């Protein structure tokens, strides 16, 4: 069974950029949602975070922002 969905242009471009040569969009979404917690999958989405240390620093910064927001 198939369903039609709408995607904004930027999301379509993102999915298309990480799609394998013979991979369908359904397979991309299944791969991304089925492998939660895998660092390499996350880094594939954010090439600017290619260094693990950069990723860790970004996560720490986001956690700090969330903690501060929750305190107010």
N, C-alpha and C positions, 0 to 999 in steps of 0.2 A: 504494500500500500504506500502510496506517495502523497505528500502534502506540499502545497505551495506556501512559501513564506516570503516576506519582503525584507530586504536588507538595505540599509543606507549604503550609499556609494563607497564610503570609507571602509565599512565593514566588509563589503564585497571585495574591495581591493586587498584588504588585509588577509582575508581567507584565501583569496586567489594567490597571494604572494607566498603563502606557506603550504599551498597544496602541492603534493607530489605530481610528477608527470602524468601518471595514470590514475590518480586519486580523484574520487568524486567529492563534491562538497559535503555530502553526507558522511563520507569516510573521514574527512578532515575534522568535522565537528565531533564525530565519534572518538577519534584519536585524541582530540584536545580535552574532551570531557571525561573520557574513560581512563585517563592516566593522571588524575589529579595528584598533585604533590610531587611530580617528577620535575626536578630542577631543569633538566635539559629542555623539556617541553615549554616551560615558562621562558627560558632564555631564547628559544626559537621565536617567540612572539616579540621579544624586546632585544633586538641585536645590539642596542646601545649598552646593554648590561652584559656584555660578553665575558667580562671578568667576574668571577664569583664574588670577589671582595666588593666590587661595585654593587652587585645585586644585594649583598648582605647589608651594605651601608644604606642603600635605598630602603630596604625593608625596615631597618632600625629607625630611619627618619620617619617613615610612614607610621610606624607603631607609636613613636613619640607624639606625632601630630594627633593620632586617634586618642591616645591617653589624655592629652591636654584638652581635646574637645570634649571628652567624657567628663572631665573634672568641672567644666564650666556649666 
